[in-house]
Amino acid sequence: MRYRDLKDKTPEELKEILRGLQVKTGQLRFGSGSSPQKDSSQIGKNKKDIARVMTALKALSSTGPK
């Protein structure tokens, strides 16, 4: 996921994407204890995607109408 793809989204879409990434990260973290994980770097990738989405949300909130 790239930041430039997120800039065109609405705040509601970004919040939905954020929730999905957080759920997926939680599943990866807690699922890794019971079964071996195929790609251990996926958690870090999800965390970076979460940071990108949060950055886009903050940029939208600072440029919005007051």
N, C-alpha and C positions, 0 to 999 in steps of 0.2 A: 504494500500500500504506500502510495507516495503522497506527500503533502499537497502537491498541486492538484491531485484528484479530489482532495478533501475540501479545498477552498471553494468549490462550486456547490457544496452541499448546504442544506438548511440546518439550523441548530437542532431541529427535531431528528433529522436523519443522522447527524453526528452523534447525538445522544443514544440513538438506537444502535449504531455501530459500536459505540463505546461499551454499552451493556453487553453486547454479543462478545466482544473481545475479552471483557472481564470474566464472563462465564466460561469462555473457552480456556482462558489462562487458569482459572480455578480447577477446571476439569483435568487439565494437563498436570497441574501440581499435585492434586490429590489422587489422580489415577496412576501416577508414577510409582507410588508405594506398593500397589497390589500387583501391577504387571509391568514388565520392562517396557520402557518407552523407546520407540523406534528412532525418533529425532529429538534429542535432548535440547537442541538449540531452539526449538519452537517456542519455549517459554520466553526466552529473551527476545525473540522476534515479536511476539505478542505484546510484550511490555513496551517495546519501542513503538509499535503501532498505536498502543494506548496513549503514549506520550504525544504522538503526532496528532491524534484526534483531539486530545485535550488542548494542545496548542492552537489548533484550528478553532475550537470553541472559544477560547480566550480571545483570539483575534477578532472573531465575530462579535463578541460581547463588547469589546472596546471600541468598535467602529459603528455599533448600532445607534439608533436614535435615542436621544436622552429626554 
